[in-house]
Amino acid sequence: MSDFGITTKDVGEGIVVIKSAKLLDNNNAHEMVQAINAVQGRGIKFIIIDMTDLQFISSAGVGSILGTVESSREMGGDIVLAGPSETVIHVFRVLDLLDYLTIKGSEQEALAFCGAHNKV
């Protein structure tokens, strides 16, 4: 995986996992928005953003996620952040977003939160 590559995986049951790159910043935040918008455009309610490889997130990266959360919630779903590092969680804490965002410790926990039955 490159530092900027973002991949998407349909796991069924109306859930898609988007794997974040090592960096989520000005160089690829638009790719994250495009990936999320494409999934939402298919009517997918739950999007899990796998952040296990994410080492750095800029304000543009945070914005790429924040700008799409309400759309998922309006459809009766959510965007769930899975496995962010303490460094990434610190960014969310400084921005006072911990109560707004749905954060789970692992992809398995996120899948369970989204109602996946056979993936956990």
BELLIN-V911515 format. One record per residue. PSI is psi in whole degrees, -180 to 180 (999 if undefined). NEAR is the number of other ideal C-beta (glycine too) atoms within 8 Angstrom. D_FIRST is the distance of its C-alpha to the first C-alpha in whole Angstrom. Layout:
psi:PSI near:NEAR d_first:D_FIRST
psi:PSI near:NEAR d_first:D_FIRST
This chain:
psi:136 near:7 d_first:0
psi:171 near:5 d_first:4
psi:-26 near:6 d_first:7
psi:-6 near:9 d_first:8
psi:138 near:8 d_first:6
psi:128 near:12 d_first:8
psi:156 near:7 d_first:9
psi:138 near:11 d_first:13
psi:123 near:8 d_first:14
psi:120 near:6 d_first:18
psi:5 near:10 d_first:20
psi:177 near:8 d_first:23
psi:30 near:10 d_first:26
psi:27 near:8 d_first:25
psi:135 near:16 d_first:22
psi:140 near:12 d_first:19
psi:126 near:13 d_first:16
psi:120 near:16 d_first:13
psi:120 near:11 d_first:10
psi:152 near:11 d_first:10
psi:-179 near:14 d_first:7
psi:-31 near:8 d_first:8
psi:139 near:13 d_first:11
psi:98 near:14 d_first:13
psi:-162 near:11 d_first:16
psi:-28 near:6 d_first:18
psi:-27 near:6 d_first:15
psi:7 near:13 d_first:14
psi:-36 near:14 d_first:16
psi:-32 near:7 d_first:18
psi:-39 near:9 d_first:15
psi:-45 near:16 d_first:15
psi:-45 near:11 d_first:19
psi:-42 near:8 d_first:18
psi:-46 near:11 d_first:16
psi:-46 near:14 d_first:19
psi:-39 near:9 d_first:22
psi:-42 near:9 d_first:21
psi:-45 near:12 d_first:21
psi:-36 near:13 d_first:24
psi:-23 near:6 d_first:26
psi:-1 near:6 d_first:25
psi:12 near:6 d_first:27
psi:126 near:11 d_first:25
psi:-38 near:9 d_first:26
psi:125 near:14 d_first:24
psi:125 near:17 d_first:20
psi:126 near:16 d_first:18
psi:109 near:13 d_first:16
psi:112 near:12 d_first:14
psi:17 near:12 d_first:13
psi:-29 near:8 d_first:13
psi:-8 near:10 d_first:10
psi:121 near:14 d_first:11
psi:-24 near:7 d_first:13
psi:135 near:9 d_first:15
psi:128 near:10 d_first:17
psi:178 near:10 d_first:19
psi:-35 near:5 d_first:22
psi:-38 near:10 d_first:21
psi:-44 near:13 d_first:18
psi:-45 near:13 d_first:21
psi:-34 near:9 d_first:23
psi:-30 near:14 d_first:20
psi:-49 near:14 d_first:20
psi:-38 near:8 d_first:24
psi:-8 near:7 d_first:25
psi:-10 near:14 d_first:24
psi:-48 near:12 d_first:25
psi:-37 near:6 d_first:29
psi:-44 near:8 d_first:28
psi:-41 near:14 d_first:27
psi:-35 near:9 d_first:30
psi:-26 near:6 d_first:32
psi:1 near:9 d_first:31
psi:14 near:5 d_first:32
psi:-149 near:12 d_first:28
psi:165 near:11 d_first:26
psi:122 near:15 d_first:22
psi:126 near:14 d_first:22
psi:124 near:14 d_first:19
psi:128 near:17 d_first:18
psi:33 near:11 d_first:17
psi:148 near:10 d_first:17
psi:167 near:9 d_first:18
psi:-33 near:5 d_first:22
psi:-44 near:8 d_first:20
psi:-41 near:11 d_first:19
psi:-37 near:11 d_first:22
psi:-41 near:8 d_first:24
psi:-47 near:10 d_first:23
psi:-37 near:13 d_first:24
psi:-46 near:9 d_first:28
psi:-36 near:6 d_first:29
psi:3 near:7 d_first:28
psi:45 near:6 d_first:30
psi:-1 near:10 d_first:28
psi:-35 near:9 d_first:28
psi:-21 near:5 d_first:31
psi:-41 near:5 d_first:29
psi:151 near:11 d_first:26
psi:114 near:8 d_first:25
psi:130 near:11 d_first:23
psi:153 near:12 d_first:23
psi:-22 near:6 d_first:22
psi:167 near:9 d_first:19
psi:-37 near:12 d_first:18
psi:-43 near:8 d_first:21
psi:-39 near:10 d_first:24
psi:-42 near:13 d_first:22
psi:-43 near:13 d_first:23
psi:-42 near:9 d_first:26
psi:-37 near:9 d_first:27
psi:-4 near:14 d_first:26
psi:14 near:8 d_first:28
psi:133 near:12 d_first:26
psi:-36 near:6 d_first:29
psi:4 near:6 d_first:27
psi:-9 near:10 d_first:23
psi:999 near:7 d_first:24
